[in-house]
Amino acid sequence: MKFTGTDNYVATDDLQMAVNAAVTLQRPLLIKGEPGTGKTLLAEEVAQSLGLKLIQWHIKSTTKAQQGLYEYDAVSRLRDSQLGVDRVHNIANYIKRGKLWEAFDSDERVVLLIDEIDKADIEFPNDLLVELDRMEFFVYETGETVRARQRPIVIITSNNEKELPDAFLRRCFFHYISFPDRDTMHRIVDVHYPGIKQQLVREAMDIFFQLREVPGLKKKPSTSELIDWLKLLMADDIPEEVLKNRDSTSAIPPLYGALLKNEQDVHMLERLAFMARRENR
């Protein structure tokens, strides 16, 4: 089973090698990179490419590792016991399976995505060390051990909001998705919009990469934001000449809301434009 990218996802040689190395080593693949560089989408495309089911576990700040294994609903069982419900005698009726249990219990190999692991508490990764390493866990309420029938391909994403523990990192194969260069970005755009005017792409990408080079931006525009911006440019039928002949002293590009995501960056670009107008007087 080799991942070589898909028609909908441009995977660099380094990224393909990382996916295949993690599969060979049977270790979780830890993916880092700027937001919007396709980390979550990678898991979807790996599953599609290899013909496997995808199980997604999206992590929030309140997520606990135990929720990925199972949760015991003691409150419902207490209520049912007070009502005299027959199902109360089987504790398994009150065990809710988590995403890891679902992946472990599958008869066929699956891809398990643990998305944005750095959103959770710092102890979250350590709490999953044994389960991801041994591919098993113990259910205390029923006394059973759940073992993976088929070892899943585990893909873990992180936006680097928190440092991950060394013990956890040692058990992963790591890959950082570098921001695409211009040629790779062209290929990504062509995948999303096969019939787009190449002149429009060139002019839009000139502005896009210039924006990314502006020092002091709080959030640089990402790949997904370029894709959204191009969609808007095509929807509004904005000619490429508008971008090509754009006054360098104008404040910001048309439909800038697809590229800039906070008022600080907008105000900074407006100040730079104001300074440029003063210099040109």
C-alpha beads as a LAMMPS data file, in Angstrom:
LAMMPS data file: protein, C-alpha beads

281 atoms
280 bonds

1 atom types
1 bond types

-500.0 500.0 xlo xhi
-500.0 500.0 ylo yhi
-500.0 500.0 zlo zhi

Masses

1 110.0

Atoms # bond

1 1 1 0.000 0.000 0.000
2 1 1 1.718 3.143 -1.239
3 1 1 0.369 6.669 -1.078
4 1 1 1.195 8.692 -4.179
5 1 1 -1.269 11.553 -3.843
6 1 1 -4.647 11.793 -5.550
7 1 1 -6.276 13.751 -8.339
8 1 1 -7.653 16.127 -5.687
9 1 1 -4.542 16.527 -3.550
10 1 1 -1.064 17.601 -4.618
11 1 1 1.365 15.729 -2.366
12 1 1 5.056 16.555 -2.641
13 1 1 7.601 13.741 -2.834
14 1 1 8.648 14.424 0.768
15 1 1 5.059 14.181 1.991
16 1 1 4.439 10.949 0.096
17 1 1 7.632 9.519 1.582
18 1 1 6.545 10.527 5.096
19 1 1 3.131 8.861 4.762
20 1 1 4.615 5.648 3.415
21 1 1 7.381 5.608 6.042
22 1 1 4.835 5.918 8.860
23 1 1 2.783 3.083 7.367
24 1 1 5.884 0.893 7.069
25 1 1 7.028 1.639 10.626
26 1 1 3.469 1.250 11.949
27 1 1 3.839 4.512 13.836
28 1 1 1.505 7.516 14.017
29 1 1 2.297 10.189 11.438
30 1 1 2.528 13.594 13.127
31 1 1 1.852 16.385 10.625
32 1 1 2.618 20.014 11.381
33 1 1 2.394 23.105 9.195
34 1 1 0.727 26.470 8.822
35 1 1 -3.072 26.479 9.108
36 1 1 -4.591 25.990 5.686
37 1 1 -1.808 23.848 4.211
38 1 1 -3.962 20.721 3.902
39 1 1 -3.068 18.748 7.023
40 1 1 -6.593 17.541 7.763
41 1 1 -7.328 16.992 4.081
42 1 1 -4.270 14.734 3.881
43 1 1 -5.950 12.080 6.047
44 1 1 -9.035 12.131 3.825
45 1 1 -6.946 11.718 0.690
46 1 1 -4.767 8.967 2.194
47 1 1 -7.923 7.021 3.042
48 1 1 -9.327 7.562 -0.438
49 1 1 -6.048 6.674 -2.157
50 1 1 -5.645 3.422 -0.215
51 1 1 -9.349 2.532 -0.328
52 1 1 -9.743 2.622 3.447
53 1 1 -12.443 3.954 5.762
54 1 1 -11.640 7.229 7.526
55 1 1 -12.445 7.746 11.214
56 1 1 -12.067 11.352 12.354
57 1 1 -11.516 12.547 15.902
58 1 1 -11.521 16.352 16.007
59 1 1 -9.917 17.599 19.208
60 1 1 -11.227 20.561 21.218
61 1 1 -9.779 22.361 24.209
62 1 1 -12.102 20.361 26.483
63 1 1 -11.417 16.947 24.916
64 1 1 -10.003 14.272 27.214
65 1 1 -8.030 11.254 26.049
66 1 1 -10.495 8.923 27.765
67 1 1 -13.213 10.087 25.368
68 1 1 -11.261 8.557 22.503
69 1 1 -11.374 5.177 24.258
70 1 1 -14.839 5.080 25.850
71 1 1 -17.119 6.865 28.283
72 1 1 -19.173 5.266 31.030
73 1 1 -22.589 6.877 31.556
74 1 1 -23.098 6.270 35.266
75 1 1 -25.877 8.863 35.483
76 1 1 -28.070 7.046 32.942
77 1 1 -27.483 3.752 34.687
78 1 1 -28.476 5.234 38.047
79 1 1 -31.634 6.691 36.536
80 1 1 -32.548 3.383 34.888
81 1 1 -31.977 1.514 38.157
82 1 1 -34.410 3.863 39.906
83 1 1 -36.964 3.236 37.155
84 1 1 -36.444 -0.530 37.233
85 1 1 -35.320 -0.799 33.586
86 1 1 -34.062 -4.276 32.657
87 1 1 -31.035 -3.029 30.670
88 1 1 -29.487 -1.767 33.896
89 1 1 -28.146 -5.257 34.662
90 1 1 -25.730 -5.149 31.705
91 1 1 -23.140 -2.455 32.308
92 1 1 -22.055 -2.641 28.671
93 1 1 -25.285 -0.836 27.776
94 1 1 -23.818 2.287 29.362
95 1 1 -20.440 2.206 27.670
96 1 1 -20.111 4.666 24.792
97 1 1 -17.322 3.725 22.409
98 1 1 -14.826 6.370 21.350
99 1 1 -13.032 6.863 18.051
100 1 1 -10.035 4.712 19.027
101 1 1 -12.314 1.847 20.034
102 1 1 -14.145 2.215 16.722
103 1 1 -10.844 2.050 14.840
104 1 1 -9.541 -0.889 16.903
105 1 1 -12.770 -2.853 16.495
106 1 1 -12.872 -2.582 12.704
107 1 1 -12.447 -5.846 10.800
108 1 1 -10.657 -3.945 8.047
109 1 1 -7.775 -1.525 8.305
110 1 1 -8.836 2.112 8.683
111 1 1 -7.247 5.557 8.710
112 1 1 -7.653 7.267 12.094
113 1 1 -7.313 11.059 12.088
114 1 1 -6.588 12.775 15.416
115 1 1 -7.040 16.363 14.311
116 1 1 -5.375 19.355 16.005
117 1 1 -4.019 17.475 18.996
118 1 1 -2.362 20.645 20.297
119 1 1 -5.762 22.144 21.147
120 1 1 -6.160 19.805 24.106
121 1 1 -4.530 19.881 27.506
122 1 1 -0.765 19.296 27.596
123 1 1 -1.306 15.885 29.231
124 1 1 -3.594 14.698 26.429
125 1 1 -0.824 13.225 24.210
126 1 1 0.819 11.445 27.154
127 1 1 -2.523 9.904 28.121
128 1 1 -2.619 8.135 24.744
129 1 1 0.970 6.857 24.732
130 1 1 0.274 3.259 25.679
131 1 1 -2.897 2.929 23.619
132 1 1 -1.249 4.175 20.415
133 1 1 1.923 2.188 21.059
134 1 1 0.394 -1.174 21.997
135 1 1 -2.866 -0.664 20.075
136 1 1 -4.913 -1.859 23.046
137 1 1 -6.614 -0.574 26.187
138 1 1 -8.461 -1.962 29.208
139 1 1 -12.146 -1.299 29.989
140 1 1 -12.361 -1.271 33.780
141 1 1 -16.144 -1.375 33.977
142 1 1 -16.471 -4.607 31.943
143 1 1 -13.052 -6.106 32.609
144 1 1 -12.278 -6.571 28.914
145 1 1 -9.189 -5.655 26.924
146 1 1 -9.829 -4.067 23.534
147 1 1 -7.119 -4.863 20.976
148 1 1 -6.866 -3.598 17.434
149 1 1 -7.982 -6.271 14.984
150 1 1 -6.150 -4.434 12.214
151 1 1 -3.558 -1.803 13.120
152 1 1 -4.971 1.523 11.860
153 1 1 -2.977 4.135 9.989
154 1 1 -2.905 6.978 12.506
155 1 1 -2.483 10.559 11.265
156 1 1 -2.145 13.288 13.894
157 1 1 -2.215 16.983 13.012
158 1 1 -0.915 19.943 14.992
159 1 1 -0.855 23.695 14.406
160 1 1 2.029 24.054 16.862
161 1 1 -0.051 25.984 19.391
162 1 1 1.538 23.923 22.167
163 1 1 4.743 21.926 22.419
164 1 1 4.094 18.192 22.460
165 1 1 5.807 15.953 25.053
166 1 1 9.076 14.278 24.053
167 1 1 7.776 10.854 25.031
168 1 1 4.918 11.297 22.581
169 1 1 7.146 12.644 19.809
170 1 1 9.446 9.631 20.087
171 1 1 6.580 7.359 19.118
172 1 1 5.661 9.313 15.975
173 1 1 7.049 9.779 12.503
174 1 1 7.205 13.530 12.007
175 1 1 6.685 15.648 8.905
176 1 1 6.376 19.408 8.523
177 1 1 4.390 20.544 5.483
178 1 1 6.396 23.466 4.166
179 1 1 4.474 26.271 2.556
180 1 1 4.148 25.481 -1.174
181 1 1 6.501 27.215 -3.571
182 1 1 5.092 28.972 -6.616
183 1 1 5.209 25.934 -8.919
184 1 1 3.526 23.680 -6.376
185 1 1 0.920 26.351 -5.734
186 1 1 0.179 26.462 -9.472
187 1 1 -0.445 22.718 -9.418
188 1 1 -2.751 23.059 -6.405
189 1 1 -4.752 25.796 -8.120
190 1 1 -5.027 23.715 -11.309
191 1 1 -6.442 20.819 -9.271
192 1 1 -9.178 23.036 -7.830
193 1 1 -9.896 25.099 -10.950
194 1 1 -8.810 23.205 -14.091
195 1 1 -10.225 25.785 -16.513
196 1 1 -9.054 28.964 -14.788
197 1 1 -7.307 31.650 -16.839
198 1 1 -3.582 31.291 -16.296
199 1 1 -3.004 35.028 -16.555
200 1 1 -5.448 35.576 -13.679
201 1 1 -3.607 32.966 -11.629
202 1 1 -0.242 34.611 -12.270
203 1 1 -1.429 38.087 -11.317
204 1 1 -3.297 36.807 -8.252
205 1 1 -0.306 34.813 -7.094
206 1 1 1.967 37.843 -7.469
207 1 1 -0.262 39.735 -5.030
208 1 1 -0.648 36.683 -2.775
209 1 1 3.082 36.062 -2.351
210 1 1 3.752 39.792 -1.959
211 1 1 1.247 39.844 0.892
212 1 1 2.960 36.901 2.566
213 1 1 6.276 38.789 2.453
214 1 1 4.909 41.890 4.203
215 1 1 6.751 42.044 7.534
216 1 1 4.622 42.161 10.654
217 1 1 1.484 40.448 9.352
218 1 1 -0.325 38.802 12.245
219 1 1 -1.663 36.059 9.974
220 1 1 -0.188 35.379 6.575
221 1 1 -2.701 34.231 3.936
222 1 1 -2.620 30.469 3.426
223 1 1 -3.204 28.068 0.565
224 1 1 -6.883 27.608 1.367
225 1 1 -7.355 31.375 1.436
226 1 1 -5.767 31.764 -2.000
227 1 1 -8.183 29.129 -3.316
228 1 1 -11.136 31.022 -1.824
229 1 1 -9.877 34.327 -3.221
230 1 1 -9.513 32.929 -6.740
231 1 1 -13.048 31.539 -6.532
232 1 1 -14.345 34.996 -5.677
233 1 1 -12.321 36.640 -8.453
234 1 1 -13.845 34.216 -10.951
235 1 1 -17.363 34.564 -9.521
236 1 1 -17.219 38.374 -9.790
237 1 1 -15.557 38.072 -13.204
238 1 1 -12.797 40.447 -12.192
239 1 1 -10.398 40.785 -15.156
240 1 1 -6.723 40.048 -14.605
241 1 1 -5.909 43.601 -15.786
242 1 1 -7.416 44.937 -12.563
243 1 1 -4.830 42.956 -10.626
244 1 1 -1.974 43.590 -13.056
245 1 1 -2.478 47.344 -13.201
246 1 1 -3.344 47.719 -9.543
247 1 1 -1.891 50.908 -8.114
248 1 1 0.884 50.041 -5.702
249 1 1 -0.306 52.869 -3.472
250 1 1 -3.842 51.474 -3.191
251 1 1 -4.767 50.156 0.202
252 1 1 -5.528 46.512 -0.230
253 1 1 -6.391 44.020 -3.015
254 1 1 -9.984 43.525 -4.179
255 1 1 -12.058 41.101 -2.108
256 1 1 -9.332 41.213 0.519
257 1 1 -11.580 39.563 3.118
258 1 1 -10.671 36.171 1.673
259 1 1 -6.969 36.810 2.318
260 1 1 -6.782 38.985 5.428
261 1 1 -8.451 37.736 8.590
262 1 1 -8.018 40.479 11.182
263 1 1 -8.291 44.239 11.379
264 1 1 -4.676 44.721 12.518
265 1 1 -3.360 43.412 9.190
266 1 1 -5.845 45.527 7.206
267 1 1 -4.861 48.663 9.121
268 1 1 -1.167 47.928 8.677
269 1 1 -1.547 47.568 4.900
270 1 1 -3.532 50.796 4.788
271 1 1 -0.726 52.568 6.657
272 1 1 1.858 51.167 4.248
273 1 1 -0.244 52.351 1.323
274 1 1 -0.555 55.807 2.884
275 1 1 3.214 56.026 3.315
276 1 1 3.704 54.929 -0.305
277 1 1 1.338 57.685 -1.513
278 1 1 3.284 60.307 0.458
279 1 1 6.580 59.156 -1.042
280 1 1 5.147 59.359 -4.575
281 1 1 4.017 62.972 -4.214

Bonds

1 1 1 2
2 1 2 3
3 1 3 4
4 1 4 5
5 1 5 6
6 1 6 7
7 1 7 8
8 1 8 9
9 1 9 10
10 1 10 11
11 1 11 12
12 1 12 13
13 1 13 14
14 1 14 15
15 1 15 16
16 1 16 17
17 1 17 18
18 1 18 19
19 1 19 20
20 1 20 21
21 1 21 22
22 1 22 23
23 1 23 24
24 1 24 25
25 1 25 26
26 1 26 27
27 1 27 28
28 1 28 29
29 1 29 30
30 1 30 31
31 1 31 32
32 1 32 33
33 1 33 34
34 1 34 35
35 1 35 36
36 1 36 37
37 1 37 38
38 1 38 39
39 1 39 40
40 1 40 41
41 1 41 42
42 1 42 43
43 1 43 44
44 1 44 45
45 1 45 46
46 1 46 47
47 1 47 48
48 1 48 49
49 1 49 50
50 1 50 51
51 1 51 52
52 1 52 53
53 1 53 54
54 1 54 55
55 1 55 56
56 1 56 57
57 1 57 58
58 1 58 59
59 1 59 60
60 1 60 61
61 1 61 62
62 1 62 63
63 1 63 64
64 1 64 65
65 1 65 66
66 1 66 67
67 1 67 68
68 1 68 69
69 1 69 70
70 1 70 71
71 1 71 72
72 1 72 73
73 1 73 74
74 1 74 75
75 1 75 76
76 1 76 77
77 1 77 78
78 1 78 79
79 1 79 80
80 1 80 81
81 1 81 82
82 1 82 83
83 1 83 84
84 1 84 85
85 1 85 86
86 1 86 87
87 1 87 88
88 1 88 89
89 1 89 90
90 1 90 91
91 1 91 92
92 1 92 93
93 1 93 94
94 1 94 95
95 1 95 96
96 1 96 97
97 1 97 98
98 1 98 99
99 1 99 100
100 1 100 101
101 1 101 102
102 1 102 103
103 1 103 104
104 1 104 105
105 1 105 106
106 1 106 107
107 1 107 108
108 1 108 109
109 1 109 110
110 1 110 111
111 1 111 112
112 1 112 113
113 1 113 114
114 1 114 115
115 1 115 116
116 1 116 117
117 1 117 118
118 1 118 119
119 1 119 120
120 1 120 121
121 1 121 122
122 1 122 123
123 1 123 124
124 1 124 125
125 1 125 126
126 1 126 127
127 1 127 128
128 1 128 129
129 1 129 130
130 1 130 131
131 1 131 132
132 1 132 133
133 1 133 134
134 1 134 135
135 1 135 136
136 1 136 137
137 1 137 138
138 1 138 139
139 1 139 140
140 1 140 141
141 1 141 142
142 1 142 143
143 1 143 144
144 1 144 145
145 1 145 146
146 1 146 147
147 1 147 148
148 1 148 149
149 1 149 150
150 1 150 151
151 1 151 152
152 1 152 153
153 1 153 154
154 1 154 155
155 1 155 156
156 1 156 157
157 1 157 158
158 1 158 159
159 1 159 160
160 1 160 161
161 1 161 162
162 1 162 163
163 1 163 164
164 1 164 165
165 1 165 166
166 1 166 167
167 1 167 168
168 1 168 169
169 1 169 170
170 1 170 171
171 1 171 172
172 1 172 173
173 1 173 174
174 1 174 175
175 1 175 176
176 1 176 177
177 1 177 178
178 1 178 179
179 1 179 180
180 1 180 181
181 1 181 182
182 1 182 183
183 1 183 184
184 1 184 185
185 1 185 186
186 1 186 187
187 1 187 188
188 1 188 189
189 1 189 190
190 1 190 191
191 1 191 192
192 1 192 193
193 1 193 194
194 1 194 195
195 1 195 196
196 1 196 197
197 1 197 198
198 1 198 199
199 1 199 200
200 1 200 201
201 1 201 202
202 1 202 203
203 1 203 204
204 1 204 205
205 1 205 206
206 1 206 207
207 1 207 208
208 1 208 209
209 1 209 210
210 1 210 211
211 1 211 212
212 1 212 213
213 1 213 214
214 1 214 215
215 1 215 216
216 1 216 217
217 1 217 218
218 1 218 219
219 1 219 220
220 1 220 221
221 1 221 222
222 1 222 223
223 1 223 224
224 1 224 225
225 1 225 226
226 1 226 227
227 1 227 228
228 1 228 229
229 1 229 230
230 1 230 231
231 1 231 232
232 1 232 233
233 1 233 234
234 1 234 235
235 1 235 236
236 1 236 237
237 1 237 238
238 1 238 239
239 1 239 240
240 1 240 241
241 1 241 242
242 1 242 243
243 1 243 244
244 1 244 245
245 1 245 246
246 1 246 247
247 1 247 248
248 1 248 249
249 1 249 250
250 1 250 251
251 1 251 252
252 1 252 253
253 1 253 254
254 1 254 255
255 1 255 256
256 1 256 257
257 1 257 258
258 1 258 259
259 1 259 260
260 1 260 261
261 1 261 262
262 1 262 263
263 1 263 264
264 1 264 265
265 1 265 266
266 1 266 267
267 1 267 268
268 1 268 269
269 1 269 270
270 1 270 271
271 1 271 272
272 1 272 273
273 1 273 274
274 1 274 275
275 1 275 276
276 1 276 277
277 1 277 278
278 1 278 279
279 1 279 280
280 1 280 281
